[in-house]
Amino acid sequence: MILEVAILDVKPHLTQDFEAAFEQAQKIISGMKGYTSHQLQKCLEKESRYILLVNWQTLEDHTCGFRGSSEYQEWRALLHHFYDPFPEVEHYQRLY
């Protein structure tokens, strides 16, 4: 199991639009091969910051499967214009 972690800084005046777009986008990611679950959480201290946590069966399910898919192009069109700066995405593996 791999955990994808992305801290999303959304342009402050677009948070409501982002949340509405994410509601649509989550349907895309949840149908992908290797997808297990996800959470989108909103930061309490910084109103326009979110954290996206996605569990994948393998790293390749995310990096090759999802990112190489036509569905990713839809995801990108729905969400990428909200970010400033563009998020760094990291992957983690459980140790304990």
C-alpha positions, -999 to 999 in steps of 0.1 A, spaced: 0 0 0 13 34 -10 1 68 4 2 97 -19 4 130 -1 -2 164 -17 -5 197 0 -27 219 -21 -25 257 -18 -56 270 -36 -59 306 -48 -77 322 -18 -107 335 -38 -113 301 -54 -117 278 -25 -155 272 -30 -150 266 -67 -122 242 -59 -143 222 -35 -171 219 -60 -146 208 -87 -130 183 -64 -164 168 -57 -166 159 -94 -129 150 -97 -130 125 -69 -153 103 -90 -125 101 -116 -98 90 -92 -119 66 -73 -125 46 -105 -89 41 -113 -70 7 -112 -51 4 -79 -71 31 -61 -80 22 -26 -93 53 -8 -88 91 -4 -93 120 19 -94 157 12 -89 177 44 -90 215 48 -64 232 70 -78 251 100 -49 276 102 -47 284 65 -81 287 49 -69 280 14 -47 250 22 -59 214 18 -42 181 21 -50 152 -3 -43 117 9 -47 89 -16 -41 52 -10 -29 32 -39 -21 -5 -42 13 3 -59 33 34 -67 29 25 -104 -9 26 -101 -5 63 -94 26 74 -114 20 53 -145 -16 42 -144 -34 73 -133 -10 99 -145 -7 82 -179 -44 79 -184 -70 100 -203 -89 103 -170 -59 122 -156 -64 148 -183 -99 153 -171 -87 155 -135 -60 181 -146 -86 202 -164 -109 203 -134 -83 210 -107 -49 222 -118 -58 258 -124 -67 263 -87 -32 258 -73 -6 285 -65 20 272 -63 16 239 -80 18 211 -54 46 188 -48 33 152 -45 51 126 -24 46 89 -18 49 71 15 51 35 25 40 23 60 68 10 82 48 1 114 
